[in-house]
Structure formats: C-alpha cells, structure tokens
Amino acid sequence: MAGQGRLGDKANAPVDIHGCLACPHPVSGPGVSGSPDVLVNSRPALRATDKGIHGACCAGNKWTALLGSPSVFINGKPAHRSGDLTVHCGGIGRLVEGSDDVIVGGALNLGLLMPSIGSLTLPKLAVPGLPLTLSLGALKFPTPALVFPHLAATWTVDGKVLPMIGETITITLGLEHAGRNISIRADLGHGSKPYETALAVPKLTLDGPDTVEVGEKIAVRGTVSPPVEGRYAWFDCNGKRIGTERTATFVGKTKSKKDGDQPVECRFTASATGTVYTERHPITVEKVPTLTLPINISLDDLGKTVDWLAKNPIEVQLDSAVVGSHALVESAGRIVVSFRAPPGDHAIVISSGAAHFASNQPKIRIVHFSCKVKVTAVEET
C-alpha cells in the first residue's frame, strides 16, 4: 500500500543518460497530466502512462508513469502511487511524493523492471559512405498490458559509443569499416540486457598480375569479404563482358601505350540487396624482348653435343633469379640459349650441370656465360 499520486507530485531518477558530456545526472520533476474526473486531495489522480516533466537533462526532460497498483484502477489504468516506477527519457525512477491520507492497496513493484530488446532492425548489408538506419525491433515487455512510453537506447557501433540516443538513429560508416562484420549493440540501460548483432560491410578486392606479355593469358580473381551471396560480371577495357565467374581469364592482345591502360573491371551484385560493388584492376601489356646467346663447348661431334645437353640442362639466372629458358643444339659444339628479359640493366649468368646426381656427390654447375647487359625495347612501326 502507498499514497496515491496526484498532479504535481514529483518523480526522481537517480541516473539519466543521453550520451552527452554532462551525463549521467539525477533528475526530478512533477507529474503534469492525470485523471479528468478522479480527484485526490483536490488534485487529479495519477495513473500509469500519465506524463511528467523533470529538469534538467540533455534531451526531452520528460517522464512517464510506468507501473501502478495491481488491484486498483482509475479510468481503467493502474493507480500510480508513491514508490511506483517511472520511466524517464534517459533512465528509470520512482514517484517520490503522494497523498498522506489516500492510501491505495496492492504491492509495490520494487524490482527495476525494464523491457528487453528482442531484435534490431538493420539492413542486410551496409555500404561505406551511404546513410544507414538502425532501429529497435521487437521489445519484450515485463507488463504486456501496459502502454510503454518512448524508449531511448544507447548505440555502440564497432566498439564506439555513439553520441545519438533513440529508438532509431541514422549513421554513415567509413571506408575503415569495409571488408568486416561490424558489431551493432543497443542498450536500454538500467539492468536491461543489451542486444548485440553483426552487420556485414562487404568489400570487393581483385588479385592478378599488373604486367603481362602480349599474348599471355591473364587470370584475375575477385574476392568479397566478408563472404556474401552474389554474382560476378567482368568487363575488359573496351566494356566487353569477358566472364561471369569468380575468376576472369583472358589474353592481352595488344601492347599498352601507357602503364595500366588495359584495366579489367569486376562488378559484384549482392543477392540480398542488389547492391553493386565495382573495382578495377590496372593491367599493362608489354612486349618483352627475347635474348638469344650462343654457348661453345669443346665437342666436335653433333651426336655427342646433343647427348651432353640432355645430361646437362641449361639454367639461366636473370638478376640472381632463375628464369624460363630454351636451349637447342645449333651445330657440333654449339648450343643456342633463348630467354626473355624486360627492358633495363640486367646481370645474366648461364650455367649447366648434370641432370641427376648421386646422393653422395655435390651438385656442381659449370658457368658458361656471365655478363651485364642493357635490354632496350624496340617500338613496332
């Protein structure tokens, strides 16, 4: 049992939070609405859902009578008494004043009852730079019959508490969020259980060679992270579709006039939202010169020269890296070695060694040719 609340009786909330620099702070203020036809001590009686104001906070400065007597009703609403819970725009409080001589029965609800968040309403995917709306979804109420007042949630996105408070907020994610699942957390505070979920912010990346030779097959692979369902479409530098799989394979047909002037473009369409993610991968197509160098060995028989080459494969090192090469017998004692070298200054070493070695023998190679060369590209006319 407790004294019946009346118009003008005050409610206090020890903690009111809106995410501002001054928060949290206590608030207190009177009820400003009540029964139109039931008076207590010549003042309108307070009922659950009646409104009040408080001072001073960073938002609406309002409160609502939350709970009341389980057995006494005024105009069909629970009678709101001293000690009954009030919900403020940034916290939970209680009515702290009431009638001294009008006592209303029914146990006071001393627990800090708050609704809990059952879900959040979010887009299926997010795109950096575009507005994103976050809303409270289903709420689980402790007293289903009660009309619950406006609720203000505190939002945390990717570990950062946002300054805006409310049932619905609109934010914009940055490029630093791309390629990850971003945590979204909403909290009503004051003992209620926060609700947390993740939102995918897909990013399309392309992986493939930057430089290829004329006529060489090119393979560029697309990756969407975090993975989402969707379809790929690939286009060459002329806008022609060249593939619909995750990997596009094509051939560089003409020599580039400048670096990166034959890009490949990938467009990924997310199935869930229809959002199109686009990336371009620059490709330079070069005509790499082929060098041909002769090697003379001390053999005067063509058959012995062929046999020697079969047992002693040629190896070409270009700037200390082994490169692909082709060796053939031109005549007795003379072998021609061909390999590709891009324009520029290079150190070349050509060597040979036995194709098979016994386990107890060292692998010995014979250097036939070692020099530094400058390779110059010849422009076609």
N, C-alpha and C positions, 0 to 999 in steps of 0.2 A: 504494500500500500504506500501511496505517496501523494503529496499535494498536487492538485490539478493545476496544469499550466494555463496561463492566461496571456492575453495580448499584452506585450510589453515585458514579459518575463524573459530573463536572459539565458542564453546558452553559451557555454565556454568550450573551446577546443584548445588543448594544450599545445598542439603542434599543427601548423598549417603550412603546407609545402606547395610551391608552384615552380620550383627550379630557378628562382631568381637569387641574386646575390644576398638579399636580406633574409632569405629562407634558411631554416624554418623559424616561425614565430607564433606565439599564442594569440588567439583572437577571442573576442567576446562581443555579444550584441543581442538586442531584443527580438522577440517574435513580432511580426508585422501583419500577419493575417490569422484569422480564427473563425469560429462558428458564427454564422449570421444571426442565429436565433437562440443560442445557448450561452448564457452569461454566468460567470463565476466571479463573485465579488464585484459585480457591475462591469466586468470586462469580458470580451468574447473568449470562450474556452478554446484552448489549443488542441488540435487533433494531428494525428500522423499525416504527413505530407504538407502541413501548413508551413509557411515560409517565415524566414527571419533575415536580419542583416547583422553583420559584425564589422568591426574595424580593428586594425586596418591590415589588409593583406595585399598581395601583388596582383590579384585577379578580381573576381566578381563581388567580394565582400558579402556573400550570401550564405545562408544555411537553410536546411530543410529538416523538419521533424521526421525522424526515421521510424521509430517504434513507439508503441503505446501499450495501454492496458490490454491484456488478452481476454478480458471479460466485460469491460465497459466501453461502449461505443457512443460517439457523438456524431450525429448526421451520418451514421454508417461507417465511421472511421474510428480506429482505436484512440481513446482519450490519451493525450500526450501529457505526461506528468513530470514533476521534478525528478531527475535521475534517469529519465528515458534518453535513449541515444538520439543524437542529431548528426547529420552529415553536412560538413562544411565544404566550401568549394575547393579546399585543399587538405581536408582531414576529417577526423571523427571527433565529436564532442558529446556533451550532455546538457540537458536543461538543468540549470543550477538554481532556479527560483520557481516558486509555486505557491498556491494558496495554503494559508495556515489552518483553515477551518473546513475546507472542502477536500476530503481525502478520498482518493479513488482506489478501488481494490485491484487485485491482480499483481502477480510477482513482477518485480523489475527485472528486465533482462540485463544482467550485469556483464555478460560477455561482450566482447568487441566484435559484433557480427558485421562482416563485410561481404559483399558479393565477390565471387572469384571469376576470373576470366576463363571462359571455356574455349575461345578461339580468337584469332586475329583475322581480319580481312585484308589480304595483301594481294598484289598482282602475282602472277605465276613466275614472272621474270622481271628483272629490272635492267634499265639501260642508263649508264652514266650520262649525266647532263640533261636528262628528261625528268619532269616532275613525277614524284612517287607519293601516292596517298596510302597512309597506314591508318586503320580503324580498328576499334574494339569490335569483336564479333559477338558470339554468344556469351552471355553473362549468366552465372549460376547464382541465384538469389537465395539468401537464408530465409526470407519470408516471401514466398511467391505471391501471396495475396496483396502485398503492399506495392503501391506505385513508387518505384525507386527514383530518387532525384537524379539530376545530372551528375555524372562521374568524371573526374579528371585523372587521367593516367599519366604517369611519368614514363617517357620512352627512352630506351637505350639502343643505339644502333652501332653495331661493330665495336662494342665496348665503350662507347662515348655517350654520356647522358646528355640528351638534347635540352635546350632551354625552353622549347614549347611544351605545353601541357594541354591535354584534352582527349576526348573520345576519338577524334580524328585529327590527324596532322598531315601536312604535305611537306616533303623534303626533296632534295636533289642530291644524288650520290655523285661522287667524283671519280676520276679515272683510277684513283688508287684503290677503288673497290672492285674494279673489273677483274674477272678471272677467279672470283672466290665466292663461297657461300657466306653471306653476311648475316650475323646474328641480329635478330629483332626481339626486343624484350619490352613488355608493357607491365607496369606495376601500379596497382591502385593504392598501395601503401597500407600502413596501419594493420599489419598482421595478415593481410590477404596474400594469397600465393601468386607470385608473378607468373606470367605466361611468356615462354620463350620459344621461338622457332627460327628457321633459317630461310633466307631469300637468295636465290641464285642470281648472280650478276655475270652472265656469260661473256667470254672474250674469245674472239676468233684469232688464231695465230697461224701463220704459214711458214713452212720449213722446206727449203730446197736450195739448189745452187744459185749463187749470184752471177756466176760466169760460166758459160758453156761454149763449146766449139760449134761452128757451123756443121749442121748435120747430126749433131749429137742429141740423143734422146734425153729429155728433161723430165724429171718427176718432182712435183711439188705437192706436199701433204698438208691438209688443213686439220686443225685441232680446235675443238670448242671446249673450254674449261670454265666452270665445272661442266661435265657432260650433260647435254640436254638433247632430246629428240629433235630431229630436223632433217633438212635435205640440203645438199650442196649443189652449186652450179658454178662452173668455171668458164672464164672467157679470156681469149688472148688479147693482144694489144690492139687488134682491129675490131674488138667487140664480138667476135665469133665464138659461139659456145663450143667448148672443147672437152667437156666432161661433166658428169653428174655424180661421181663417186667421191669418196673422201680424198683420194689421191688423183691428181690430174697428170697424165703423161702425154708429151707432145715433143716435137722436134724443132730446134732452132734452125730456120732455113736460110735466113739472110744475115749478113754481118751488120752489127749495130753501128750507127753513125755516132752515137754518144752513149756513155755509161747509163745502164738501166732503162734504155728506151724501148725494151720489149717486155713490159711487165705482164704478169698473169694476174687476173683478178678472180677472187673467190667470193661468192655470195651465199651465206648460210641463212636459211629461213627456219626459225624456231617453230616447231609444230604447235606448241602450246599457245602462242600469242600471235604468230605471223610476223614477228619482228625480223627484219633482215639485217644481218651483220655483214659488213663488207670490208675486205682487206685486199691490198695489192702487194705483190712481191716483185721488185725490180729485177730484171734479168738482162745481162749484157751478153750478146752473142759475138764471139770472136773467131777469127780465122788464125789458128795457131800454126806458125811455121814448122816444117819438118826438116830436121837436120839429118844429113847422110854423111857418115865418116867411114873411111876405109881403115882396115887393120891388116898389116902384113905379118905373117908368121913364117917361120923357117921350115916350110914344107913345099916340095916341088912336085907333088902328086895330087891330082884333083880328088881322087877317092880318099886318100889319107886326110885331106883338108876337110872333106865332108864328115868323115868319121871323127876327126878331132873336135869339130864344132858340136856334134851330137853328144860327146862326152864332156865337153867343157862349155856350158851355156854362158852366154854373154850377159853381163849385168851393167846397166848404165845408171850412174848417180848424177843427178842434177841438183847442184847446191846441197849436197850431202843427203839427198833423198832419192831412193831408188824409184825410177820411172819405167813405165812400159816401153819396151823396145822390140825391134825385129832385126834379126841377123840372118844373112844368107851368104852362101859361097859364090863369089863372083868368078874366081878362077883358082888355079892351084896356088896355095899360099896367100890368097887374098880374100878377106871377108868384109862385107859392107854392113854397117850398123845404122839403122834409122830409128829416130825417136823425135818426139815433139818438144819444142821449147818455146815458151811465150816470149814476146819481145822484152829485152832487158839484158843486163850483165849477168852471166852465169859461170859457175865453176863446174866443169864436166870431168868425170872420171869413168873410163870404160875398162872393165876387168873381166877375167874369165876364171873358171875353176872347175874342178871335177864335179860331175853331176851327182855322184854317190861317193861317200867317204866311209871308210871303216870306222867303227866306234872308237878305236884306239888311235886314230890318226887326226891331226889337226886339220881344220878346213883352211887350206891355203889358196889364195886367189892371186892371179898374175895381172898386174896393171899393164894394159897395153897403150892407154892413151890418157893423158891428164892435161887439161888446159883451161884457160879462162876465155870466154867468148862474149861478144856482144851481138845479140839477135835483134834484127830490125824488121818490123813488119813491112811488107810491100803492099801498098794500096792497089787494088784492082782498078783497071780503067775500062 
